[in-house]
Amino acid sequence: MSIQLRDYQESAIDAVRAAFRLYKTLLLVLSTGAGKTVIFSFIARAAAEKGRKVLILAHRDQLIKQASRKLRDYGVKHGIIMAGYTPDPASRVQVASVQTMARRIKKIRFKPDMIIIDEAHLSAAKSYRDILAAYPDALVLGVTG
């Protein structure tokens, strides 16, 4: 299934691409219902198609499952790093629980080129900071309402 973007979603993606040419860390703010998951799934798919590795972080299993469903809808092969799931280290895109990722950071061999943080307003917490510190070369896109 192809991703059908609305005009404002395409504009947001274009703005993110342009900003990544100048900055390493970005924050995308869109209102509830604007399709943030659609947008970051599109960005993750495009990055993976270029051979890049993407880590999508979320703090609740509901958000992890939502991101996973959207990626699956768009045909993006991905793994889930969360208690109760078997990792798929071969996938270029990983959707991870912040809590699980923080606990397993030294064991996980996945080295992302880009980190996407869902509900980025929570990313000041130590667990997020520890994850970001482990991947200092990764581009970071925070997404929040």
Disulfide bonds with the S-S distance in Angstrom:
none
